[in-house]
Each structure stands twice: as structure tokens, then as C-alpha cells.
């Protein structure tokens, strides 16, 4: 009989929950810290990996096929690099890998990670899927996403988005170097501490924390506020947010005398929810799911509206555009039925930025990411037809891509921005 090539699935059990550390790749530098702080309330000890450097990509290339998309290569490389660093007891760790659950290839990369672990002799390490699509349901009895957990994660993402947006608006203008970074550190400590005190965080407390975030950033002394060219960052969700994935793009844009502008994680969550509604309307899928998702969408829209109102009332900073308006604007450019990867959200966020006066945009995408090349790069011409002022550069990220070439392409876009 031929030897079976089936990759073993090691479940994360209730017993493991007591003393295992779950290692999480760093996709969202601010939001992920707050989300992991919330997860402690549910008995999980989770640690975000903040390692960086060329060895991450090299480790990924050694252990997965080089046709693997760049985000998966980096995420798998970062997790394996952590195991091989000696900083963790491999018999007391589990690994977490996000899965989109959609048509993106990343939905399947959890199997590549397991295969790499078997090859390296770590076949006993559990791998947990983090998804909201029911993938690997009941595969890990020690890790279950309940409705209270999902709501709490949403609150963490909302607060993280608020900190990220105000942080980016302050960074280019601080009078005293490091003030904005200190504000972020203080707020993450404060909010994480408050999370730890209450098993379930009520929304009234979240509103209080949102007000605290706005007040704290308003205390930072700024010079020539709002005067620098603004550059939006959109693209594939990992490469857009992760400094490891985009070669510290935000830091580079700051060094070029600009203000980076990023749409929030909540936008992606609402995009994912809306897709289930569109599935019912366009493709005849579950009407029951669509009803549930309408409620979830209304819930998040209400919370985002509260955040926008709070920012406007304070008067120091620019609030984000309500996502319902982003959805409507996107339909001038692309059909809502286009939902592979970031789908219609990609041109939607570009149109959102342009309507807010951010005409300069870096479109970040992993090389070979077909959905992003179609819905992102492929829609640039249409966007320019509607918005002639749009100044968009598409940048591919890949292990073989030259950082110098990437930055030179962005500099060309910035030179056009300065001429305008």
C-alpha cells in the first residue's frame, strides 16, 4: 500500500487552553493588540509576533512553494521563524492563521502551514484557523468564536481604527518627536487594562474609551496641522496594514513629507458582511443569512456613526466617511457582485479617499494576486475617467521585488502630487 500523504490535524484542546501560548502573526499593529487583550478575558493567552527582517521572507520561501502569495509566505515565515528562534517551548505553543473564507487563495494556506510543520518535525503543534466563515468548524474544541467574543472583537477593532486614524493625522505634525507614539502606547495600556477588568465590555464603556482616545490625541502639540500632501494606502488587507508586508510604507511616506491615510479594519468587516447580503440578492443564496447580516451591518454602521460624531464634536481631526456612503460611491465604479479578495472594496476605498480630498493613492498588492489586479489595478482607468484628479500608483510586493524600485515608483507619484 502507498504511504498516506494526508497532513495530520492536531486539535487545540480545552486542556491546552490553560497553559499554551497562541502565536499570532502581526497584520494590524494597533488593532491586533487590543483584540488580543480582549481575548484574555475568554481564557486565551495570545501573543502577537513583531519580528521583522529579511529572514522572515527567507524562512517562508524555504518552507512553502515560491508561487505562494506574498502575505501567506510572510505569515508562515514569521510563525516558523518564531518556533526556530528558541524563544518559545514548541510543546506549549499553538499557531493561529487568519483565513478569509472567500475565493482568495489565502483561504487554503492553513494546509501549507501544517505541511511545513510536519516537514520540520513540529507535527504536534496545533494550528488554529481564525475566520468568521465556519471553516474548520469544531476542529479545535479549545478555541471557539462565540457571539459575545465576536462583538468584543468588533469593539477592539473599532477602538483600534480610531487610534490608528488619529495617530496618522498627528504623526506628520508633532512638535515634540515621539508624542504620538507615546499616546498610542498609553491608550493601548489603558484600554487593555480596562478590558481585563470586565469580562464583557459594555458599549457604554466603549463610548467612554472612544472619547478618551480623541481627547488624548487632541492634547498633542501640533504644528502646521493638515498642511502636508495626503497619501492614501489601499490594497490587499495584509499588505495594506502590515509594515512587514509593505516594507514600512507608512514610515517611508512620512520621510517624504506626506501624511499617510488608511481606511479602517471596520470597513473590511462591513464589506464582508455586505457580501453575504449581496449573495442572497444576486446569487439566490441563503435569505436567512442575509437577514442576520443586515442586523450585523446596521449594528456596525451605528457604532461607526457614533465614532464619527465624536470626532466631529471634538473638532480637531477628520472623521472617516460613513461606510454606507463608501458602498454607494463604489457602485459608480464596480458591481457589488465582484467580491473575490478585497473585491469592490478596493475601488470603493480609492473613491472614498478621492472624495475626501486624498487624491494621491498607493495601491498595494501582492504580485500575482489576481483578484486585486482585477478589482484594484484593473479599475484605475475607470476611476480616472470619473475623477481626473486621481493620482494612483500600483505597487507590487513580492520577495523578489526591489524595495528601491517600489519606493522610486512611489516617488514618481509624489512628484506629480507636488506639481499639482
Secondary structure, DSSP 8 states (H G I E B T S, - for coil): -------------HHHHHH-EEEEE-S-TTHHHHHHHHHGGGT-EEEEE---SHHHHHHHHHHS-TTS-HHHHHHHHHHHHHHHTTSS-GGGEEEEEE---SSSGGGGHHHHHHHHHHHHT-TTS-EEEE-SS-TTTTS-TT----HHHHHHHHHHHHHHHHHHHHHHHHHTTBSSTTHHHHHHHHHHHHHHHHHHH-SS--HHHHHHHHHHHHHHHHTS-BSSTT-SEEEEEEESHHHHH-TTTTTSHHHHHHHTTEEEEE--HHHHHHHHHHHHHHHHHHH---HHHHHHHHHHHHHHHHHHHHHHHHHHHH-SS-----HHHHHHHHTTTS-TT--STTHHHHHHHHHHHHHTT--EEEEEEETT-HHHHHHTGGGHHHHHHH-TT-EEEEEEE-TTS-HHHHHHHHHHHHHHHHH-
